[in-house]
């Protein structure tokens, strides 16, 4: 493969991670003006419309088998339904940077769930890594002071952890679906189901008389760029790189989110929180082992902000 093609594939991956990392900041900005359920509903509508436009290229990306509706329904229940209920609410109370760091817990939580539900092997090193990461998340929450970006970090981070629990359920479901469904199709299906699911919740929310152009642009960015664009770049990379290489880039998401939150939202991290963040990354590092993954690396990442 020519070097320039490989370079473009890596740059596409890096850009996809930047877009996904920025989605937490965009969601944080949107929920400061609109009800979280309105934001998620409009985002899902934008994503669903975008995927309908490119449907001619997606309609060959699946091979339905009898009984798949149960897995598809379960996947959609966990994400986008439960995931975005918790995460959109979480970003009303905690900072985007702290929420992004909590997402680093997902691989560890999946490993723990796979141990209990799928009887997959989990080494002592992974258990130690999980414990260290949990301590880091708790310390990061308790060490922070309530401010405009995180008016109630304990509540917000708890809700974000519940979003990660939903992401675990999604991850275990999607493990079986990636054998017959492309990442693009799975994401399009989630957007369409999400638009229907969040419609009544959005109708029950308090709609403002007007939506500012900046907030509307943020929602379009979430549904179009951070979803369709990022997944397009991610899938482009899978064409030229090993799936394990592409999946490895997702470890950059918490770091990018924290960086964007500091640069764009003016969030500040104190010394104890930096120590806590280091503990989270240490825990994630210790949990990495050369073993069979609980989910195929071709699967679309569950964390999309």
TIPA-284159 format. One record per residue: x, y, z of N, C-alpha, C, O in turn; residue in three letters. Coordinates in steps of 0.001 Angstrom, whole numbers, padded with zeros to 6 digits, always signed. Example, Ala and Ser with C-alpha at 12.3 -4.5 7.8 and 13.67 -1.06 7.14 Angstrom:
<nodes>
+013190-005690+007800+012300-004500+007800+013200-003300+007800+014236-003319+008465ALA/+012850-002250+007080+013670-001060+007140+012900+000030+007870+013409+001138+008039SER/
</nodes>
This chain:
<nodes>
+000846-001191+000000+000000+000000+000000+000886+001247+000000+001818+001314+000801UNK/+000636+002237-000864+001446+003452-000887+001430+004167+000449+000427+004156+001163UNK/+002568+004797+000784+002681+005466+002070+001670+006599+002220+001148+006837+003309UNK/+001393+007312+001090+000471+008433+001195-000950+007971+001512-001701+008687+002174UNK/-001328+006763+001036-002645+006217+001346-002739+005869+002828-003740+006160+003482UNK/-001691+005245+003347-001659+004910+004776-001709+006163+005626-002390+006206+006651UNK/-000976+007193+005190-000967+008454+005929-002365+009072+005949-002818+009555+006987UNK/-003050+009059+004799-004398+009618+004742-005346+008850+005664-006213+009447+006301UNK/-005181+007532+005734-006038+006722+006602-005816+007079+008065-006773+007170+008834UNK/-004550+007283+008460-004269+007668+009840-004790+009072+010138-005313+009327+011222UNK/-004646+009982+009173-005163+011336+009365-006691+011328+009471-007271+012095+010239UNK/-007330+010456+008696-008789+010324+008778-009207+009845+010164-010184+010337+010728UNK/-008468+008890+010707-008753+008401+012064-008580+009504+013094-009413+009679+013983UNK/-007486+010244+012963-007219+011318+013914-008322+012372+013861-008764+012864+014900UNK/-008765+012718+012656-009825+013706+012502-011139+013180+013070-011896+013937+013678UNK/-011415+011900+012879-012629+011301+013447-012615+011405+014966-013638+011728+015571UNK/-011478+011138+015586-011382+011234+017046-011550+012686+017505-012154+012942+018546UNK/-011017+013632+016730-011185+015049+017062-012661+015445+017012-013152+016164+017883UNK/-013358+014968+015985-014778+015286+015845-015587+014683+016987-016443+015349+017569UNK/-015312+013413+017309-016043+012774+018412-015709+013426+019744-016582+013590+020595UNK/-014445+013799+019925-014067+014484+021159-014763+015828+021306-015173+016210+022402UNK/-014893+016547+020184-015547+017861+020226-017047+017752+020455-017680+018726+020863UNK/-017625+016578+020199-019079+016446+020333-019542+016640+021774-020669+017080+022002UNK/-018695+016320+022748-019066+016553+024144-019187+018051+024418-020085+018491+025137UNK/-018273+018826+023837-018322+020276+024026-019558+020839+023338-020234+021703+023897UNK/-019863+020362+022132-021042+020833+021407-022325+020505+022173-023227+021338+022263UNK/-022404+019299+022719-023588+018912+023485-023707+019749+024756-024809+020138+025143UNK/-022587+020022+025399-022581+020855+026602-023117+022249+026286-023911+022796+027051UNK/-022688+022827+025161-023154+024155+024770-024644+024150+024454-025368+025080+024812UNK/-025097+023091+023777-026499+023047+023352-027446+022935+024538-028499+023572+024544UNK/-027089+022129+025551-028008+021917+026673-028038+023107+027633-028853+023133+028555UNK/-027152+024097+027426-027236+025307+028240-028375+026207+027783-028833+027061+028541UNK/-028838+026021+026538-029936+026845+026017-031235+026061+025876-032317+026608+026092UNK/-031135+024797+025517-032327+023997+025255-032421+022835+026234-031422+022416+026819UNK/-033632+022324+026404-033834+021117+027199-033026+019970+026586-032979+019837+025363UNK/-032392+019145+027419-031588+018031+026876-032361+017131+025915-031806+016679+024913UNK/-033632+016868+026207-034403+015987+025342-034675+016628+023983-034745+015930+022971UNK/-034829+017945+023956-035000+018641+022681-033724+018560+021866-033757+018308+020661UNK/-032593+018776+022537-031301+018716+021845-031069+017338+021231-030699+017225+020062UNK/-031288+016291+022029-031052+014933+021534-032016+014597+020399-031611+013991+019406UNK/-033287+014984+020533-034262+014723+019475-033858+015399+018165-033866+014762+017111UNK/-033508+016678+018225-033117+017389+017004-031833+016803+016414-031682+016714+015195UNK/-030922+016410+017283-029693+015792+016783-030006+014488+016053-029469+014235+014974UNK/-030864+013672+016630-031220+012408+015999-031931+012647+014659-031718+011906+013699UNK/-032776+013687+014601-033458+014003+013339-032455+014393+012260-032555+013942+011119UNK/-031497+015224+012621-030471+015634+011657-029677+014420+011182-029420+014264+009988UNK/-029287+013554+012137-028535+012356+011764-029338+011418+010890-028820+010872+009916UNK/-030618+011227+011236-031462+010327+010446-031640+010851+009025-031567+010082+008068UNK/-031871+012158+008882-032022+012743+007544-030742+012610+006737-030775+012332+005538UNK/-029612+012813+007409-028329+012695+006715-028104+011273+006213-027628+011072+005095UNK/-028444+010291+007038-028264+008903+006621-029243+008511+005522-028915+007684+004671UNK/-030447+009097+005530-031399+008814+004453-030865+009303+003107-031102+008681+002072UNK/-030145+010418+003134-029571+010955+001898-028549+009984+001303-028475+009820+000086UNK/-027769+009345+002167-026728+008432+001682-027205+006974+001711-026393+006057+001585UNK/-028520+006756+001877-029051+005406+001936-028670+004541+000741-028403+003355+000938UNK/-028628+005061-000491-028236+004201-001620-026891+003513-001412-026647+002439-001962UNK/-026029+004125-000626-024717+003517-000375-024738+002630+000872-023781+001899+001126UNK/-025827+002691+001653-025910+001921+002894-026756+000663+002768-026600-000268+003559UNK/-027651+000622+001782-028668-000426+001760-028101-001824+001537-028802-002818+001727UNK/-026826-001901+001133-026210-003226+000981-025355-003596+002201-024639-004597+002188UNK/-025439-002772+003253-024560-002984+004396-025150-003853+005491-024728-003772+006644UNK/-026126-004687+005136-026673-005560+006171-027235-006836+005552-027629-006868+004386UNK/-027258-007878+006368-027803-009179+005964-028673-009676+007111-028200-010372+008010UNK/-029946-009310+007068-030846-009627+008170-031067-011129+008283-031250-011826+007284UNK/-031047-011607+009515-031366-012999+009810-032505-013036+010827-032682-012113+011621UNK/-033259-014110+010782-034411-014255+011658-034000-014094+013122-033052-014726+013587UNK/-034720-013251+013826-034442-013021+015235-033532-011846+015509-033340-011471+016665UNK/-032960-011247+014453-032063-010112+014658-032783-008909+015255-032148-008040+015852UNK/-034092-008854+015098-034826-007695+015607-034673-007561+017123-034717-006456+017664UNK/-034494-008692+017800-034319-008634+019258-032999-007946+019608-032948-007107+020507UNK/-031926-008310+018886-030633-007680+019127-030652-006213+018725-030107-005364+019431UNK/-031283-005913+017585-031355-004527+017129-032160-003668+018098-031786-002534+018394UNK/-033275-004225+018591-034090-003482+019546-033350-003274+020865-033398-002189+021444UNK/-032667-004311+021335-031905-004187+022574-030779-003182+022440-030544-002377+023341UNK/-030075-003230+021301-028993-002277+021053-029519-000850+021076-028933+000025+021715UNK/-030633-000616+020371-031196+000731+020290-031705+001204+021650-031623+002392+021961UNK/-032232+000281+022465-032681+000655+023800-031522+001185+024632-031639+002209+025304UNK/-030399+000470+024576-029235+000910+025337-028650+002198+024755-028322+003134+025484UNK/-028527+002223+023435-028018+003415+022757-028650+003505+021381-028479+002608+020555UNK/-029387+004593+021130-029252+005899+021764-030171+006169+022956-029952+007147+023672UNK/-031191+005342+023196-032260+005721+024128-031743+006006+025538-031744+007158+025971UNK/-031300+004967+026262-030861+005168+027636-029579+005981+027712-029421+006821+028597UNK/-028671+005733+026792-027378+006421+026815-027559+007937+026791-026990+008644+027622UNK/-028346+008435+025844-028465+009889+025705-029403+010499+026745-029294+011688+027046UNK/-030319+009709+027297-031109+010228+028426-030176+010591+029574-030293+011668+030160UNK/-029248+009691+029894-028329+009932+031000-027277+010982+030644-027002+011878+031442UNK/-026684+010875+029444-025573+011773+029135-026019+013222+028945-025355+014146+029414UNK/-027145+013418+028258-027616+014785+028056-027944+015448+029388-027676+016634+029576UNK/-028527+014680+030318-028794+015209+031647-027491+015447+032409-027362+016429+033141UNK/-026527+014540+032232-025257+014653+032952-024542+015956+032632-023962+016583+033518UNK/-024581+016367+031366-023844+017563+030969-024510+018852+031427-023964+019936+031222UNK/-025678+018748+032042-026246+019913+032718-025579+020144+034069-025625+021253+034600UNK/-024965+019116+034623-024459+019195+035990-022941+019045+036103-022357+019478+037097UNK/-022301+018451+035119-020858+018275+035190-020205+018875+033959-020885+019204+032986UNK/-018915+019015+033999-018195+019619+032885-017989+018599+031774-018002+017391+032010UNK/-017798+019105+030564-017554+018220+029427-016255+017445+029610-016156+016287+029204UNK/-015253+018088+030224-013971+017419+030437-014098+016236+031383-013541+015171+031119UNK/-014832+016413+032492-015014+015305+033428-015843+014190+032802-015548+013010+032993UNK/-016886+014563+032051-017697+013540+031386-016858+012754+030392-016978+011532+030297UNK/-016005+013460+029649-015146+012773+028682-014176+011817+029344-013898+010743+028810UNK/-013656+012199+030506-012730+011316+031203-013437+010062+031710-012846+008982+031732UNK/-014685+010199+032112-015423+009027+032592-015619+008017+031471-015718+006818+031732UNK/-015677+008481+030230-015818+007538+029112-014624+006607+028984-014729+005536+028386UNK/-013485+007014+029546-012313+006135+029509-012545+004852+030285-011821+003871+030112UNK/-013564+004863+031148-013882+003679+031942-014555+002584+031118-014602+001429+031541UNK/-015072+002941+029948-015898+001989+029204-015201+000663+028915-015792-000378+029198UNK/-013967+000630+028365-013352-000679+028089-013240-001555+029336-013403-002773+029266UNK/-012958-000922+030476-012842-001680+031709-014198-002221+032146-014303-003366+032587UNK/-015233-001396+032023-016575-001831+032405-017072-002945+031497-017765-003855+031952UNK/-016721-002881+030210-017093-003951+029286-016402-005255+029684-017013-006323+029652UNK/-015122-005160+030061-014386-006359+030469-015012-006995+031711-015113-008218+031803UNK/-015429-006166+032657-016065-006682+033871-017406-007335+033534-017723-008416+034030UNK/-018189-006664+032684-019483-007226+032297-019310-008529+031533-020073-009475+031729UNK/-018303-008581+030659-018050-009806+029901-017630-010948+030811-017917-012112+030532UNK/-016950-010611+031902-016538-011638+032867-017760-012284+033516-017820-013505+033655UNK/-018727-011469+033911-019896-011992+034619-020955-012554+033669-021612-013542+033995UNK/-021124-011938+032502-022210-012326+031608-021771-013312+030528-022533-014199+030143UNK/-020549-013156+030046-020075-014003+028943-019000-014986+029379-018501-015772+028574UNK/-018644-014936+030666-017632-015852+031227-016278-015696+030539-015519-016658+030428UNK/-015979-014487+030078-014667-014243+029494-013628-014071+030600-013937-013601+031696UNK/-012402-014457+030293-011337-014403+031299-010958-012947+031582-010822-012137+030666UNK/-010793-012639+032847-010316-011331+033283-009173-011551+034260-009344-012200+035292UNK/-008002-011005+033930-006810-011259+034726-006781-010367+035965-007484-009357+036019UNK/-005973-010735+036957-005825-009873+038145-005362-008467+037779-005785-007487+038392UNK/-004496-008376+036784-004024-007052+036359-005184-006180+035887-005215-004984+036174UNK/-006131-006764+035172-007282-005998+034705-008171-005561+035871-008700-004450+035864UNK/-008334-006421+036859-009120-006043+038034-008442-004888+038777-009109-003963+039241UNK/-007117-004949+038886-006377-003860+039540-006548-002563+038745-006769-001497+039319UNK/-006441-002670+037411-006627-001496+036568-008006-000892+036732-008158+000328+036797UNK/-009007-001750+036798-010379-001273+036976-010519-000537+038313-011129+000530+038378UNK/-009953-001112+039373-010050-000492+040701-009348+000864+040715-009870+001827+041277UNK/-008178+000945+040105-007438+002216+040065-008230+003269+039295-008301+004425+039714UNK/-008822+002873+038176-009607+003821+037377-010824+004320+038148-011166+005500+038073UNK/-011476+003432+038885-012636+003838+039687-012211+004849+040740-012890+005855+040948UNK/-011094+004588+041404-010574+005532+042398-010298+006878+041737-010582+007927+042315UNK/-009742+006848+040521-009460+008085+039809-010715+008878+039509-010727+010098+039671UNK/-011776+008206+039072-013038+008894+038762-013638+009501+040024-014098+010643+040007UNK/-013635+008742+041122-014185+009251+042386-013384+010454+042868-013956+011454+043301UNK/-012049+010354+042791-011200+011460+043238-011395+012685+042350-011456+013809+042849UNK/-011494+012477+041053-011714+013596+040127-013014+014318+040458-013084+015545+040377UNK/-014039+013565+040829-015335+014153+041167-015271+014933+042472-015758+016060+042556UNK/-014660+014320+043501-014631+014945+044818-013640+016102+044900-013816+017014+045708UNK/-012591+016070+044060-011559+017103+044123-011980+018390+043430-011396+019445+043676UNK/-012977+018315+042575-013415+019501+041847-014361+020359+042682-015066+019864+043561UNK/-014360+021643+042387-015265+022574+043046-016414+022917+042102-016210+023073+040898UNK/-017611+023034+042647-018765+023375+041813-018577+024764+041201-018196+025705+041897UNK/-018842+024889+039907-018751+026167+039210-019779+026180+038093-020659+025321+038033UNK/-019658+027163+037208-020642+027283+036130-020615+026068+035208-021657+025660+034695UNK/-019437+025485+034991-019326+024338+034094-019762+023047+034771-020220+022117+034108UNK/-019619+022991+036086-019990+021772+036828-020719+022175+038104-020139+022109+039188UNK/-021993+022594+037994-022723+023046+039186-023001+021946+040195-023205+022236+041374UNK/-023016+020692+039762-023223+019564+040677-022497+018356+040080-023117+017466+039499UNK/-021169+018346+040237-020335+017336+039584-020658+015925+040049-020587+014982+039261UNK/-021014+015771+041325-021322+014426+041839-022516+013837+041089-022467+012696+040631UNK/-023583+014621+040969-024766+014151+040252-024451+013947+038772-024824+012930+038188UNK/-023770+014907+038173-023462+014815+036747-022591+013619+036407-022852+012909+035436UNK/-021564+013399+037202-020677+012270+036937-021363+010937+037205-021066+009941+036546UNK/-022274+010913+038164-023053+009688+038412-023932+009373+037203-024024+008220+036781UNK/-024571+010394+036654-025392+010196+035453-024534+009753+034275-024960+008922+033473UNK/-023326+010304+034167-022432+009897+033072-021994+008444+033240-021836+007725+032253UNK/-021798+008013+034478-021484+006605+034726-022654+005706+034317-022446+004620+033774UNK/-023877+006158+034577-025046+005396+034139-025101+005344+032609-025527+004343+032033UNK/-024670+006421+031957-024585+006395+030493-023579+005346+030043-023788+004678+029030UNK/-022482+005196+030793-021498+004174+030445-022053+002768+030657-021705+001843+029923UNK/-022917+002605+031661-023571+001313+031860-024420+000970+030638-024420-000169+030170UNK/-025146+001971+030125-025922+001755+028904-025004+001439+027728-025335+000609+026881UNK/-023844+002106+027678-022887+001843+026600-022330+000426+026680-022027-000181+025653UNK/-022194-000102+027894-021766-001495+028055-022796-002431+027431-022445-003350+026692UNK/-024086-002186+027739-025139-003011+027146-025122-002939+025632-025273-003955+024952UNK/-024935-001729+025100-024825-001556+023649-023659-002370+023093-023801-003062+022085UNK/-022515-002283+023755-021308-002947+023270-021488-004457+023211-021064-005094+022246UNK/-022108-005033+024225-022316-006476+024239-023330-006906+023178-023217-007995+022615UNK/-024323-006049+022905-025300-006352+021858-024668-006276+020469-024874-007147+019625UNK/-023897-005216+020257-023363-004968+018918-022303-006003+018537-021970-006166+017363UNK/-021784-006695+019544-020800-007751+019276-021337-008763+018275-020598-009237+017412UNK/-022607-009093+018385-023210-010104+017523-023700-009515+016194-023848-010232+015204UNK/-023948-008211+016186-024533-007600+014993-023496-007239+013931-023822-007186+012745UNK/-022247-006988+014343-021238-006566+013375-020886-007659+012370-020246-007386+011355UNK/-021299-008891+012647-021036-009962+011683-021899-009816+010434-021554-010328+009369UNK/-023036-009108+010573-023978-009008+009452-024364-007576+009100-025027-007341+008089UNK/-023950-006614+009935-024348-005230+009710-023128-004322+009749-022276-004455+010628UNK/-023043-003391+008789-021927-002457+008756-022088-001411+009854-023183-001190+010371UNK/-020963-000772+010199-021008+000281+011221-021905+001423+010776-022610+002010+011597UNK/-021888+001748+009481-022739+002810+008955-024217+002469+009155-025003+003308+009596UNK/-024586+001224+008826-025996+000848+008966-026422+000898+010426-027507+001389+010737UNK/-025581+000394+011325-025922+000390+012743-026143+001811+013245-027090+002072+013986UNK/-025262+002736+012838-025394+004117+013270-026647+004757+012686-027339+005504+013377UNK/-026948+004471+011409-028159+005002+010781-029406+004479+011483-030357+005228+011706UNK/-029402+003200+011831-030536+002596+012541-030728+003271+013890-031858+003557+014286UNK/-029631+003527+014599-029728+004179+015901-030311+005581+015768-031133+005991+016587UNK/-029891+006321+014737-030387+007681+014548-031889+007678+014278-032618+008505+014826UNK/-032351+006765+013447-033779+006705+013113-034612+006306+014328-035647+006915+014598UNK/-034169+005289+015057-034883+004874+016265-034869+006003+017297-035877+006264+017954UNK/-033718+006671+017433-033607+007763+018390-034555+008906+018083-035136+009489+018998UNK/-034723+009240+016797-035635+010321+016418-037063+009994+016844-037789+010872+017311UNK/-037465+008735+016684-038821+008318+017073-038948+008271+018594-039942+008742+019146UNK/-037958+007711+019270-038021+007539+020726-038051+008874+021455-038816+009045+022404UNK/-037225+009824+021019-037112+011090+021739-038173+012106+021334-038254+013172+021945UNK/-038999+011807+020313-040048+012736+019913-041017+013048+021054-041211+014224+021361UNK/-041638+012048+021701-042567+012385+022798-041870+013069+023963-042460+013938+024606UNK/-040613+012692+024251-039885+013341+025348-039611+014802+025008-039660+015670+025879UNK/-039321+015067+023728-039084+016449+023306-040373+017259+023355-040355+018434+023722UNK/-041496+016637+022985-042770+017347+023006-043188+017715+024423-043871+018718+024628UNK/-042783+016914+025396-043112+017189+026794-042214+018261+027408-042529+018809+028464UNK/-041098+018558+026747-040157+019550+027268-040646+020966+026952-041547+021164+026137UNK/-040033+021934+027614-040376+023340+027389-039576+023880+026202-038361+024056+026289UNK/-040268+024139+025102-039619+024673+023906-039524+026194+024011-040492+026843+024407UNK/-038385+026765+023668-038262+028222+023657-038995+028816+022454-039307+028111+021495UNK/-039260+030094+022518-039923+030747+021386-039037+030736+020151-039524+030603+019029UNK/-037739+030876+020361-036785+030840+019249-035554+030050+019675-035260+029917+020863UNK/-034858+029540+018702-033578+028868+018925-032503+029689+018235-032606+029982+017044UNK/-031480+030057+018976-030430+030895+018404-029723+030171+017266-029671+028942+017218UNK/-029183+030967+016357-028494+030401+015198-027297+029568+015633-027005+028537+015027UNK/-026597+030009+016688-025421+029269+017154-025810+027904+017714-025131+026909+017461UNK/-026903+027857+018473-027357+026574+019023-027850+025656+017915-027575+024456+017923UNK/-028582+026227+016959-029050+025416+015829-027856+024856+015056-027861+023693+014653UNK/-026837+025689+014853-025633+025215+014173-024926+024121+014952-024376+023186+014371UNK/-024946+024246+016288-024330+023218+017134-025046+021883+016984-024403+020835+016926UNK/-026377+021917+016920-027153+020686+016763-026901+020054+015402-026768+018835+015290UNK/-026837+020891+014365-026519+020372+013025-025128+019755+013023-024902+018714+012407UNK/-024197+020406+013717-022836+019864+013824-022854+018491+014489-022178+017569+014034UNK/-023627+018355+015568-023699+017077+016270-024276+015980+015382-023741+014872+015328UNK/-025365+016290+014687-026035+015263+013899-025371+014959+012580-025448+013833+012087UNK/-024708+015963+011996-024140+015774+010665-022643+015502+010710-022179+014474+010216UNK/-021899+016411+011295-020439+016307+011276-019933+015274+012280-019143+014396+011932UNK/-020398+015386+013544-019882+014504+014588-020417+013083+014470-019878+012167+015091UNK/-021461+012888+013687-022010+011535+013508-021655+010997+012125-020813+010108+011999UNK/-022295+011535+011091-022063+011030+009738-020621+011241+009297-019995+010330+008755UNK/-020090+012446+009528-018726+012735+009101-017697+011879+009805-016803+011320+009169UNK/-017824+011772+011148-016838+011000+011909-016886+009525+011552-015844+008886+011403UNK/-018104+008974+011411-018201+007558+011061-017715+007313+009633-017172+006249+009337UNK/-017909+008293+008746-017382+008149+007401-015870+008065+007404-015286+007230+006713UNK/-015233+008929+008182-013776+008905+008297-013295+007613+008952-012295+007030+008534UNK/-014017+007171+009984-013639+005941+010688-013722+004735+009751-012837+003879+009747UNK/-014791+004678+008962-014944+003560+008041-013956+003629+006886-013525+002596+006374UNK/-013596+004840+006473-012559+004998+005440-011240+004404+005931-010531+003740+005176UNK/-010920+004648+007200-009669+004111+007742-009681+002585+007766-008644+001954+007562UNK/-010858+001985+008018-010944+000523+008062-010653-000111+006706-010307-001290+006627UNK/-010794+000678+005636-010518+000174+004299-009029-000073+004087-008641-000951+003317UNK/-008200+000703+004774-006769+000654+004515-005933+000232+005724-004752-000081+005571UNK/-006516+000218+006911-005769-000134+008111-006430-001314+008814-007613-001587+008611UNK/-005653-002008+009643-006219-003089+010431-007254-002528+011394-007102-001424+011918UNK/-008297-003298+011614-009368-002839+012501-008845-002569+013907-009329-001660+014583UNK/-007873-003341+014348-007327-003136+015691-006611-001791+015799-006617-001165+016859UNK/-005996-001348+014704-005332-000049+014696-006362+001066+014812-006197+002003+015592UNK/-007429+000949+014023-008489+001960+014072-009136+002014+015452-009381+003096+015986UNK/-009412+000846+016027-010045+000800+017342-009144+001410+018407-009632+002018+019359UNK/-007844+001254+018256-006914+001789+019238-006959+003300+019350-006666+003861+020406UNK/-007324+003956+018265-007389+005421+018277-008471+005935+019215-008389+007074+019674UNK/-009483+005123+019510-010575+005596+020373-010090+005923+021785-010785+006605+022538UNK/-008906+005441+022142-008355+005789+023453-007998+007268+023551-007777+007785+024646UNK/-007939+007956+022399-007628+009384+022395-008833+010249+022748-008677+011429+023062UNK/-010039+009669+022699-011247+010468+022888-011271+011231+024229-011538+012432+024223UNK/-011007+010587+025362-011047+011341+026627-010039+012481+026648-010337+013559+027163UNK/-008855+012258+026097-007830+013304+026093-008253+014478+025223-008086+015632+025620UNK/-008796+014203+024049-009263+015274+023165-010411+016049+023812-010460+017276+023727UNK/-011322+015341+024449-012444+016014+025102-011957+016954+026190-012424+018088+026292UNK/-011024+016489+027000-010472+017328+028064-009769+018542+027478-009921+019653+027987UNK/-009000+018341+026409-008285+019452+025771-009262+020484+025224-009083+021683+025439UNK/-010296+020025+024517-011278+020951+023951-012039+021699+025049-012330+022887+024912UNK/-012357+020998+026131-013111+021643+027206-012297+022766+027843-012858+023776+028270UNK/-010983+022595+027909-010128+023633+028478-009951+024794+027505-009944+025954+027915UNK/-009809+024484+026218-009558+025524+025222-010826+026296+024862-010786+027517+024707UNK/-011952+025590+024728-013170+026209+024206-014148+026639+025286-014883+027611+025110UNK/-014160+025919+026408-015113+026249+027472-014456+026915+028676-015138+027345+029607UNK/-013136+026996+028652-012434+027627+029761-012440+026818+031036-012276+027377+032121UNK/-012626+025497+030932-012621+024661+032133-011211+024606+032730-010213+024632+032010UNK/-011157+024532+034033-009882+024460+034725-009804+023167+035533-010797+022712+036101UNK/-008619+022592+035572-008390+021339+036289-007359+021599+037380-006252+022054+037094UNK/-007718+021314+038630-006766+021548+039720-005783+020392+039836-005897+019387+039135UNK/-004820+020554+040732-003739+019570+040852-004257+018186+041210-003806+017191+040642UNK/-005203+018110+042148-005746+016817+042550-006499+016152+041397-006462+014931+041245UNK/-007177+016957+040592-007893+016392+039450-006922+015860+038398-007181+014830+037777UNK/-005792+016569+038194-004784+016038+037271-004261+014689+037768-004042+013769+036980UNK/-004067+014586+039068-003627+013316+039640-004682+012242+039419-004356+011099+039099UNK/-005954+012616+039592-007047+011663+039383-007112+011223+037923-007330+010047+037634UNK/-006921+012169+037002-006925+011840+035570-005794+010866+035251-005966+009931+034470UNK/-004630+011101+035871-003500+010184+035663-003855+008783+036156-003477+007792+035532UNK/-004580+008696+037274-005007+007392+037786-005953+006693+036804-005856+005482+036601UNK/-006864+007455+036197-007789+006861+035229-007015+006275+034053-007255+005138+033647UNK/-006089+007056+033512-005310+006566+032373-004432+005380+032769-004252+004452+031981UNK/-003885+005408+033985-003089+004273+034468-003952+003028+034549-003529+001946+034142UNK/-005168+003180+035077-006069+002032+035171-006419+001464+033811-006458+000248+033627UNK/-006676+002360+032845-006981+001899+031490-005781+001181+030890-005930+000149+030236UNK/-004580+001735+031114-003364+001102+030580-003168-000292+031171-002854-001236+030447UNK/-003351-000420+032464-003159-001721+033103-004184-002748+032617-003925-003951+032638UNK/-005325-002273+032188-006371-003200+031751-006144-003720+030341-006813-004661+029913UNK/-005199-003111+029606-004962-003524+028228-004125-004798+028207-002998-004821+028703UNK/-004681-005846+027634-003960-007102+027492-004220-007671+026116-005264-007412+025517UNK/-003280-008442+025616-003447-009089+024320-004342-010307+024484-003876-011421+024721UNK/-005633-010063+024352-006594-011139+024490-007747-010854+023544-007808-009787+022934UNK/-008643-011789+023424-009794-011597+022554-010659-010454+023078-011010-010406+024257UNK/-010991-009537+022170-011794-008389+022544-013236-008804+022787-013739-009737+022162UNK/-013907-008090+023717-015312-008370+023984-016200-007909+022847-017351-008333+022741UNK/-015674-007044+021999-016445-006564+020854-015500-006430+019676-014372-005973+019858UNK/-015914-006812+018473-015046-006688+017317-014640-005237+017091-015465-004340+017262UNK/-013369-004980+016705-012932-003607+016513-013615-002913+015349-013511-001693+015221UNK/-014324-003667+014479-015066-003033+013387-016331-002352+013875-016925-001555+013148UNK/-016755-002658+015106-018005-002109+015609-017892-000607+015788-016828-000113+016164UNK/-018964+000134+015529-018937+001582+015736-018767+001892+017214-019465+001308+018043UNK/-017863+002793+017567-017679+003135+018975-018967+003671+019576-019677+004435+018922UNK/-019282+003287+020804-020524+003743+021404-020486+005171+021902-021537+005761+022154UNK/-019298+005746+022052-019193+007074+022613-019191+008106+021504-018230+008207+020741UNK/-020259+008867+021414-020333+009890+020383-020736+011248+020946-021106+012146+020190UNK/-020669+011402+022243-020959+012696+022828-022410+013102+022821-022750+014185+023297UNK/
</nodes>
